[in-house]
Amino acid sequence: MSNVTVCARFRPLNSKEKRDNGDKICIRNLDSETFVFKDEKDEDFTFCFDRVFYQESQQADVYEFLALPIVQADAVNAINGTIITYGQTGAGKTYSMEGLGILECDGEQKGLLPRVVDGLFECLRSVDEITKYTVKLSMIFSLLRVKVLQYLLEILFLRDLFDLSKDNLQIKEGKLQGIFLYGVTESLVSSTWINLQIFHETLTYTEMNMASSRSHCAYIFTIQLETAKDRRVKTGKLILVDLAGSEKVEKSGAEGRVLEEAKTINKSLSALGNVINALTIGTPGKANHIPYRDSKLTRILQDSLGGSSRTALLCCCSPSTLNSSESLSTLRFGARHAIGLTSEAKHIRTSTRVSCIEDKVDKKQTMPSPIKDASCERILNKLREKMDVEDVNLLEELFMKEGIIFNSNSAEDFESAYKDITFRTITSLHQTVEELVRTVEKLKRENKVLKAKLAVADRFDLHGRNAEGDALYNFDKISGIAFLVGPPNGQTYFLNTAGRYCDGSLIVDFLASEAMTLIRHLSSLPILTLIFIFSAPVESIDFNYPAVFNFGDSNSDTGGLIAGLGEHLEPPNGQNYFKDPAGRFCDGRLIVDFLMDAFELPFLNAYLDSVGFPSFRRGCNFAVAGSTILPATASSVSPFSFGIQVAQFFRFKAQVLELLAKGKKLDKYLPAKDYFEQGLYIFDIGQNDLAGAFYSKTEDQVLASIPNILLELETGIQKLYDQGGRRFWIHNTGPLGCLPQNIATFGKDPSKLDELGCVSSHNRAAKLFNLQLHALSKKLQANYTDANVTYVDIFSIKFDLLSNYSKYGFEQTIMACCGYGGPPLNYDSRISCGQTKNLNGTSVTAKGCQDSSEYISWDGIHYTEAANEYIASRILTGKYSDPPFSDKMPFLLRLKF
Ligand SMILES: Nc1ncnc2c1ncn2[C@@H]1O[C@H](COP(=O)(O)OP(=O)(O)OP(=O)(O)O)[C@@H](O)[C@H]1O
């Protein structure tokens, strides 16, 4: 095998291509290395690659031919290697690199990445001379991927992998380490990291592909090994790069920020092409300038491309004639290098990077040490003859710091390359500084304006705005009293009085709304990105709760209603995770389940569920579906209102303490005494008080009842505090108006719906409730100086999810997955999920949809497991809580390819 292998891969036609273009393909297979390509004008081109993987090719074939030789060389000899996938968006780069997403990924579909990890460890273990090895993984993503990564990591509760305080990622070169990322934290790879290989994101849509990510992604494995023979430590690097789509910017349909990013990406792709070209067709015997510094991408790959490093390029293409022009340009990119490589690989001139570090060298060293070798000194001496000492010293410093690669054969040739590089570095530094000065000035100005506007908005916030900046009632935060204003006040904008002495918005509304627009605008500004890191063992945020005591309704009921009233829940409830309904009104796990996971505690058992040996060691769930904060009435679904749940807690605690006092026999089933103080008390209740009230009350009556509801909640929490509880999370109520159940009943008149299709009155009630609940939690915190009271803004998370559902990977926003009636709501109040009933003389079943992970609403009242998982991940960012618990937020290192 030569040092560089270039292959082409054609994926099978996708459904869009088949639909729009039938089975027409642009290639004719000649053999395993050659094919004829027909372009748009019917012209034939014959291409020859080291290997061509046609549509039916298997992932294992690609790995064995392309990656295995590199893995073997790397693992045993610590030779650097790079594997790159290149091609237009949707051509199969990520599929080849990673395989399918984590959920679908069977053994055969595994991509290069997991196979490389397996292969690497297999080789390392099988070579006898290797006595010790470590493998570190760094991951680098550009803007769009970072967001996806962050999202995924949050879902996986791995936020600690990011440390927002780090924003100074630098690319350095050390004599010993080669190119390395300074400012990046590395940790050891264990087998668990590979669970993260699920980067089939759907974040930024372009016309090229329904799930495109216009961004590069690099996985950098650093392998250190020690051999028995000489006890020397060798270091090698294996880099896997999944490049961003190579299509023409115009064809991608990108606009605005995405367009800017697309242009940067195209620049770095062409820089990569130039580097490979310079490496492969450089003039023998002549110092050849390799333009590594033209992009961050090539800089990072610098010591893994060329020399004795092994490089594999996989050019991924669509076989459809629909994409023939992009496929042709991908193949030409590959062929340019394929030709150079097969005949001229020997001319690649950069230095080999098998780094040997003496055993004694401090392995923790991360900065390049300014070691000079003889040729470096010779060159500097020559420079000294021509320049004054200060300039030479400066250049020397730059030389060492920037780790400029040089060829010791010719000082003259190097000198000219060096001058060229130095000149360009200094010019580009000047430009960067000028740009930065301009940006800082501009930001300062924007900041000033924003501060002024925020001050106005803040003031207004005290008089009636929640986190979304939506107008609510005039509300006195301190006393918690709502003042009612009669219609037709508010008729123009708010459709109810909205507490304003006006027919619509006040001046302050307009000001605040402008401020909110600005804030949103600011938060959507592109972050210079990049980043990442890590690997296992992964630490999660240390919440340090020994137990959880949960009070609530169906949103967090883990079997209370079923046990308490002896009712039945039918499949497909619970189909996803538990494989039976598991007492939950959901296809799988609830938010509270995901929180328990994040706290590293087992799922909560329901207090009322006594059959078997339920363990309450780590807490107890008093939540029961249908429960209200206010005492139950004859028409209540659940008799276990909040007051009853608190009373049950009293009984629970008393009995636990009594049993614990009798001996240690039951220790493993019961919370320790101090858990009652150190444990977390979660309150997720109130939805039924509001939603239920709308059936018999006017909106104004519902709103007027809120202080009373909250008084009841406060009384209960006070009792728990008196019992020793000190750590409280108060979840607010979600956008009730967006539940199909409420839309079906209260949204028949379209004028009652907002722009999302949600019932406005219900959402207004939820917002006012939340505003007062927030005030209550502040008041409790002020009263309980020895306690922690955290308000969790579930409403904002859910509302954002519903508003931007596609961004978060959902296909449906409002419609229920499990129900009866079909679009737009698939909800019928007469029949609940999983039930079969006779409706109008016909037997019908409320069935589940095919893929509940595409839906936010499970049964028209509750959220799906997929939505719950997302919501929990947002809660755990700490950004939606007051006070925030984000001390240990993920880090983001910012850098742009
Ligand atoms: N060889 C293949 N066999 C089966 N399916 C494939 C193959 N290659 C790609 N696909 C499918 O085609 C779709 C697009 O592939 P993929 O996401 O890998 O494209 P990409 O080139 O990485 O695009 P992007 O630049 O947007 O990341 C995916 O659904 C993927 O599963």
The ligand as an ORCA input file, in Angstrom:
! r2SCAN-3c Opt
* xyz 0 1
  N     -23.613      3.227      1.510
  C     -24.801      3.534      2.023
  N     -25.723      2.585      2.232
  C     -26.935      2.885      2.750
  N     -27.323      4.135      3.089
  C     -26.444      5.127      2.911
  C     -25.136      4.884      2.372
  N     -24.497      6.055      2.310
  C     -25.351      6.984      2.787
  N     -26.517      6.431      3.143
  C     -27.679      7.133      3.675
  O     -27.811      8.364      2.954
  C     -28.148      9.445      3.823
  C     -27.107     10.561      3.711
  O     -25.837     10.048      4.105
  P     -24.851     10.836      5.066
  O     -25.568     11.495      6.177
  O     -23.769      9.906      5.416
  O     -24.350     11.964      4.068
  P     -23.180     12.999      4.311
  O     -22.366     12.981      3.080
  O     -22.471     12.722      5.582
  O     -23.968     14.353      4.399
  P     -23.590     15.662      5.248
  O     -22.548     16.388      4.493
  O     -24.875     16.387      5.306
  O     -23.151     15.230      6.624
  C     -28.213      8.872      5.218
  O     -29.560      8.585      5.494
  C     -27.432      7.579      5.121
  O     -27.889      6.616      6.051
*
